[in-house]
């Protein structure tokens, strides 16, 4: 009887451990390395412009019928010695067992010194019909779930008879440049990467936005600066600007957040209005 009780106790303990391992944890440590999910955002396919404008097909961009999960992580070495990490250790697994690896999958390993911290932006392209998914970190015999999610419906699918975002920036409400400046400089701190659009030459990491009304209108044939700003905020990876700080190439895929998940229609209009007026003496 005692032996049976011990066996039941052990089996129950193993079941609890398995159940706990299957629960998503935002921060996980394995083999001395610590991974933390900072942000996870689903990106939709770019808007359909018909024959008017053809957006460039970027390497790694989701294809027709696919969705892209953009995940921002931080990697920290909590051990006393150096450790290695490879993007292929992260895998997106469906309920039926099908798996997808990061678009940026690299065979080379990243060596991390003790107390070293790395930003780790990764993305996964999966079918829109993939269903329930879990982001797993598989490291040797260890396996941990970092995130549980599922692909969203199309960006242009109707909900309650209305689209979340209209096709054209012209359909947005009238914007306030002053309110947009507050969003840019304070709430979303866009100035941290882009610098102030009102000061020529002040660019830090991302493309300069000084004189955006003119530069934005020249980005894609047939697209206004307002529309270019609108689609860049909704789909940062649809078009990569030709140059960033110091005329260095901009990183692809884009590290810019998808602001369609955070902005209201009025705030979107305010931000675009500010960008169009900045550097031209408008309030």
N, C-alpha and C positions, 0 to 999 in steps of 0.2 A: 504493500500500500504506500509506504514511504517512497519507494523507488518510483512508483507511478506518479505520485505527487510531484517529485522532483522533475520528472520528464515533462509533465504538463506545465510546470512553472517555466522550465527552459524553453519549451516550444512557444509558450505565450510571450516570453521575453523576446524571442527572435521575431515573432509576428509584430510586436510593438516596434522593434528596431526597423523592420522593413517598412512598416507604415510610416514611421517618422522620416525615413530616408526618401519616401515618395512625396512628402509634403514640400512644396516650394519654399525655399529659404533665400532671402535677398542677398545674404552674405554667407559664404561657405569657405572653410579652410580645409585644404587637403595637401598633405605632404609638405607642410610649411608655407604653402602659397595660399593667399586669401583673395577670393574673387567677390566683388560686390556689384550688383546690378544698380546702376544709377538711374537709367531711363530706358524704357522700351516703347517704341512707337511703330505702328503699322503705317507704311507708305502705300498709297494707291498708285495705279498706273497714271501717267500724265493725261491731261485733258485731251479730248479728241477735237482737233481743229479742222477736220475735213481736209480740203485741198488748199486752204488759205496758208497754213503754217505747218511745217513739218519739224517737230522737235528732234534734235539729234538723239540717236540710240546710244546710250553710254554703256561702256563695258561694265557688266555687273548689275545693270538695271533690270527690274522685273519684266518679263515678257507678257504677252497677251494672256489674260486669264490667271495671272499670278499676282501675289502680294509680296511686299518686302517688309520683313521685320527688322528694324534698325535698333540695335541694342548698344547702349553705352555702358561699359564696365570699367572698374578700376582693379588693377592687379597689384597686390602688395606682398612682398616677401617678409613674413613674420619669423622666419627661421634665422639661425645664426650663420648658416652657410648659404652660398649661392644656389639658386634653383632654376629650373628651365620650364618653359611653357610653350605650347603650340596651339594655334587657333583651332586645329582639328580636334582638340580635346573637347570642344563645345559642339554639341549636336542638337538639332531640333527634331524631336521624335513624335510621330503621330500615334493615335490610339491603335492603329492597325500594325504598328511596328516600322512603318516607312520612316526613313531618316533623311535629313538634309544638313549639309555642312556649310560653314560660312562662305560667302562669296569671296572673301579675302583669305581663303584657306591657304596657309603656307606650310610647306613641309619643314622648313628651317625652324629651329627652336629659338625662343627668346630667352636669353640668360638674364636673370634678375638677381642683383646683389642684395645682401641683407638690408632691410629697411627701405628698399627702393620701391617707388610707386610708379605705375605706368597707367595712362589712360588707354583704354582698349575699345575702340569703336568697331563693331562687327555688324554684318547684315546677312539675312537668310531670305532666299527667294523660294516661295512655296506656292502650290496651286491654291486658288481661292476656295476650293472645295476640300481642303485638307482636314478640316474639322478641328477637334481638340488637339493641342500641341503642348509639349513641355520642353523647356530648354534644359538640357542636362550637361553637367561637367563630368566627363569620364576621364579618370586619371589612373591608369593601371587597373587595379582591382576595385578602386573606389568609384562610386557614382553618386552624384547629388543633383537634385532638381532645383534650379534657380528661378524658374518662371513657368507659370501655366497660362496659356492664352489660346486664342483661335483667330483665324483671319477674319477681318471685317468684310461686310458687303462692299460693293463698288461705291466709289466716291460719288457717282452720279445716280445711285439707286435712290428711289423715292421712299421717304418715310413719312407717313401721315399725309401723303399727297404733296409734299414739298421736298425740294432738294436742300441738302445741308448748305451747300455753297453754289451760287449761280455760276454759269460758264464765263460770264464777262464781268470785269471790274466795274463796268458802267452800271451794272445792276445793284451795286452796293449803295448804301445811303450816302448822303453828302458828308464828307469828312472834315475834321477840324485839325489843322496843322499843329495848333497849340497842344491839343490833347495827344496827338501823335508823338510830339516831342517828349512828353512825359513818359509814354510807353517805351520809346526808343532809348532814352537816357536813364530812366529810373526803373520802371517795373520789369522790363525784359532785359535791360542792360545790354542792348545791342551794341552800344558804344564800346564795350569791352573788346570786341573783335573788329568791328568796322571803323572805329574812331568816329569823331563827330563829322557828319555830312556838311556842317557849316564851316569847317576849317580845311582848306585844301592841303593835301599832303599828310594829314593826320590819319594814317591807316596802320593798324596793328597786326592783324593776322588775316582777316577776311578782305574781300575787295573793298576799295574805297567807294563811298556813296556820295562824294562831293560832285555836284553837277549831274545828279542822277537823272533829272528830267531829260537831259540831252543824251547822256550815255545809255540809259535804259531803253530809249527809243531806237537805238542803233544796234541793240543786241541781236534781235531776230527780225528778219524781213517781215513787214506787215503787222508787227506787234507793237502797240504803244508802250510807253514807259510804265503807265499805270497797270496795264495788263501783265507786263513782264514782272513788276514788283508783286502783283497779286499771285501769279503762279509760282514765283520763287518762294513766297511765304507758305503756300500750300504744298508745293512739291520741290523742295530744295535740290533734289538730285536730278531734276529734269534737264537742267542746263547749267553747266559749270562755267563761271565767268573766266575770261581769258587770262586774268592776272590778279594776284593778291599782293600782299605787302612786299615792297621792293621789286615788283614785277615778277615775283616768283610764281610758278604755276600753282593754281588752287588745288586743294586736295580733292580727290574723287575716290569714293563717294563723299558728298558734302557732309560736314559735321554739324551743319545748321539744323536746329530743331524744326519740327513741323508745326508751325504756329497756327495752322487750321484747327488743331486740337485745343488751343488755349485762347484764341481770340473770338470775340463776338463779331458780328457783321459790322457793327459801328466801329469797333476798335480796329478792325481790318482797314476800313475806310479812313480812319484817322491816321493810321500809320503810313498808308500810301500817300495821303495828302501831305504829310510832313516830308516824306522823302522827295516828293515832286517839287516842293517849295524850298527845301533846305539849300542854302548857298545862293539863293536868288533874292535875298532881302525880305522874304515874306516872314510873318510872325510864326 
